[in-house]
Amino acid sequence: MGQSGSVVDALFANSRLAEVYDPLDPDRSDLDAYGAMVDQFGARRVVDLGCGTGTLACLLAGRGVSVVGVDPAAASLAVARRKPHAEKVRWVHGDARATAGLAADLVTMTGNVAQVFVTDDDWHTTLRAIRTALRTGGRLVFETRDPARRAWEGWTRAVT
Ligand SMILES: C[S@@+](CC[C@H](N)C(=O)[O-])C[C@H]1O[C@@H](n2cnc3c(N)ncnc32)[C@H](O)[C@@H]1O
């Protein structure tokens, strides 16, 4: 992770691509589990790290949760800012290092955010920064792929 933030994938940083992120993946039932955890933990202050186009952040804000949405891709944040309830979210252009002192009950990393941290250094930097965003007893929840399933083998069609 560079000092200015992260190397951001073009899909999230390019405005034309950021615009099609939601239409290409309209089923966000994957976020239901995060909504349920917010309820289960009684979280009132949430940081959505790698919020992208802000679907979860806006959803939670609409439920009265105080939300900070953080992402290094400005183009994705621009999409997020146009969604219902976006005006209730605090949007931060940056990475985990921008979250210090927020005293959050919960930090979330949804979708493939965890996959952007590919070195031990990136993970250490990110986890340390997340720790500073959480109140004592606060939680980090995220999902990640299971490399043992070798999903990538089904992504590319064989060339014959
Ligand atoms: C697959 S998208 C997921 C977006 C959103 N969480 C969702 O579920 O739709 C991955 C996001 O991680 C962001 N990202 C890239 N590097 C990051 C970093 N160092 N810290 C936080 N987010 C990062 C990207 O800009 C992108 O928005």
The ligand as a Gaussian input file, in Angstrom:
#p B3LYP/6-31G(d) Opt

LIG

0 1
 C      -15.097000      -5.774000      -5.082000
 S      -15.118000      -4.059000      -4.554000
 C      -16.264000      -4.218000      -3.216000
 C      -17.005000      -2.935000      -3.012000
 C      -18.102000      -3.023000      -1.955000
 N      -17.550000      -3.357000      -0.652000
 C      -19.184000      -3.981000      -2.350000
 O      -19.435000      -4.961000      -1.634000
 O      -19.813000      -3.739000      -3.398000
 C      -13.533000      -3.818000      -3.724000
 C      -13.348000      -2.385000      -3.228000
 O      -12.127000      -2.327000      -2.488000
 C      -11.587000      -1.048000      -2.717000
 N      -10.173000      -1.007000      -2.306000
 C       -9.061000      -1.178000      -3.050000
 N       -7.972000      -1.033000      -2.287000
 C       -8.405000      -0.771000      -1.031000
 C       -7.757000      -0.508000       0.214000
 N       -6.434000      -0.513000       0.342000
 N       -8.506000      -0.244000       1.296000
 C       -9.862000      -0.240000       1.202000
 N      -10.532000      -0.487000       0.053000
 C       -9.815000      -0.749000      -1.040000
 C      -11.828000      -0.832000      -4.201000
 O      -11.675000       0.523000      -4.584000
 C      -13.245000      -1.370000      -4.335000
 O      -14.201000      -0.371000      -4.152000

